[in-house]
Amino acid sequence: MVEEVLLPDPEVLEAVQAKGRRVLSFNFRKSNVRELREKLLGLMAEGFSVLFVPGRPVSIQGCIADVPMPFMMQLAALHISPIPVCVSFFRDSALRTFTSDPGDYDEAVVTICPKLASGPLTGDRALEAWLLAASQAYDEQPILQRSLARLLVEGIRAYPKAELIDGLDDTRLPYYKMLGVAMAFARYLKKEVAEPRLGILLPPGKGGMIANYACLLAGIVPVNINYTSSEGAFRSIVRQSGIRRFISARAFMSKLPQFPWPPDEQIIHLDRALKGIGMAKIASWVFFARFAPMPLVAKTFELDARSGDDEAALLFTSGSSGEPKGVSLTHRMVVANATQLLSKVDLPAHAAFLCSLPIFHSFGLTVSTFLPPIYGFSMVTYPSPLEAKKLNELIEKYECCLVVTTPTFARSMLRRAHAHSYDSVRYFIVGAEKLQKSLSDEFMEKCGVLLLEGYGLTETAPVCGTNVRMTSGTEKQPYYVPGYKFGSIGHVLPGLAVRITDPDDDEVRLSLSEQGMIWFRGSNVFKGYVGRPELNEKIFRDGWFKSGDLGSVDLNGFLTLAGRRSRFSKIGGEMVPHEVVESAIEEFVEKPEDLQGRAVAVVGVPDEQKGEALVLLSAVHHSNLTQALDAIRAHLAEQGLPRLWAPREIIPVELIPMLTSGKMDLRGCQMLAYESLGLPTH
């Protein structure tokens, strides 16, 4: 039977007609939906198969669902049960595994999805099916079975000009030399460490990178530990991970006398160990790293002994709302997330990354530690994301193309920036907290920089999605899929599927466009917390991971967050999002120039009448609190927020508690509020 093809793109009509197909070309905007529906149903009743081919719109690199939102909505309006077809294009390249360019691929995977139910929200169901099909196709890519250690060595040898630039002293260390040092240290660790895991207490920089690479080469799992942890959190990490030895450096340890350092006999001092190995032996390993045949290198360090689902690193969640939880990052997860991110961004060869996020942070480990040397990007390291003036100088001096930080840190950087500070930056990505419109506007006005909000979780190794850049249609091709949407965290990365459920009932599925609990499935998603079977049972369903975040996905594939489920208060039976209230107040209050960190934080506290109430921790209000509270309530009302969402009172604080990763310390905020109000903290 000859197929009936619905093909609005006139450029390919001739090619289709040449194959003997009948063609019905139409314009959705000018078509009567009812008449079109009758036409299609009539053709189907005659036994024709109807294939809708929307044509290629203008879209961003790495776009999975490249059917523009108007088409999705109009298809849904037909109320005909469709069978989605997902075509995924892949390249035999770790740099850009997924590609949305059908003219540049090595393999195309075509998936015929199950037939969807007709009726409302058909577009949502089609998008969900496409994301799942693309995720399953991504899972099968051979690159994900590779060893992270082998990819690291191969990448460093392939890009001999790439280097680490230490922002503390401006020294430059080519990656192949760093690899040689790591090889020498790896041989040392093989003799000294019998345990499968080894703690690392070092900041971003030469030492931190060498320690992590050496662990991989030695077949030891690095456990990068938060060196700002409380003693209780540190002891918990040590107990859960089973580590007995640690890598640090004397100079770094001297800067943190308050940290509960383990006994000296348990610490391997990197500086002392390298001195003991000797310059001559290290030099021989540098030569080996640069010139030895790759098969010999692979055999010497057993590079392929650990790969795929083997543990590559162990990280712990920030503990912002409780005890740190151990997340095992496998080789597969790290490689997947690196290839997913690079399938979305377009960076020039030898581009420089600003690497100032701590390596005990998942982004600092995957994207700032492992990714650059594998793909030949240089890194400019600095041990703290807090020193805004210095970071701006490094970005400008070394022409960094990629900068990732939090909105709070970005605001400090903007205050110390000039109009051309970020001329080299192609992607300025912010995450970990909500991006405020005022900050976005100020960056664009002062520096011409578009802040790109992204989102990630330790459990997803970590990036889930990011805005990329503005896109628009052309006179020749007016249809396009945007690459940027303010208020969203952008498209989810290729290979990551999304599902939405009722926030209070995991069994009740919602459409993607309805706000609810976000679930993820993909190669970069972990398999469960270390030693927490009771918790894992609650957060996994049929291979899907319950993120704990609420949000929705629009028909262009943009994921918009509503906040953590734990950051909602049930007041008078209504769910009130803390982050929405915080954002509205943060935009309103006047902030002094010397303010470090956030101005306000919202905390839910018990209330006898309404179940819960909101209180406002404020670092900017210290007097006239009643007057300030009245002004805030009036502002919230002007913004259209319900009276029920207004804070009950203001609690003045010196600083809003923050974690070193840039996230708000939720537990610290709660303790401040409870102690101030005389409420029990346990």
Secondary structure, 3 states (H helix, E strand, C coil): CCCEEECCCHHHHHHHHHCCCEEECCCHHHCCHHHHHHHHHHHHHCCCCEEECCCCCECCCCCCCCCCHHHHHHHHHCCCCCCCEEEEEECCCCCCCEECCCCCCCEEEEEECCCCCCCCCHHHHHHHHHHHHHHHHHHCCHHHHCCHHHHHHHHHHHCCCCEEEECCCCCEEEHHHHHHHHHHHHHHHHHHCCCCEEEECCCCCHHHHHHHHHHHHHCCEEEECCCCCCHHHHHHHHHHHCCCCEEECHHHHHCCCCCCCCCHHHEEEHHHHHHHHCHHHHHHHHHHHHHCCHHHHHHHCCCCCCCCCCEEEEEECCCCCCCCCEEEEEHHHHHHHHHHHHCCCCCCCCCEEEECCCCCCHHHHHHHHHHHHHHCCEEEECCCCCCHHHHHHHHHHHCEEEEEECHHHHHHHHHCCCCCCCCCCCEEEECCCCCCHHHHHHHHHHHCCCEEEEEECHHHCCEEEECCCCCCCCCCCCCECCCCCCCCCCEECCCEEEEEEECCEEEEEECCCCCEEEEEEECCCCCCECCCHHHHHHHEECCEEEEEEEEEECCCCEEEEEEEHHHEEEECCEEEEHHHHHHHHHHHCCCCCCCCCCCEEEEEEEECCCEEEEEEEECCCCCCHHHHHHHHHHHHHHCCCCHHHCCCEEEECCCCCECCCCCECHHHHHHHHHHHHCCCCC
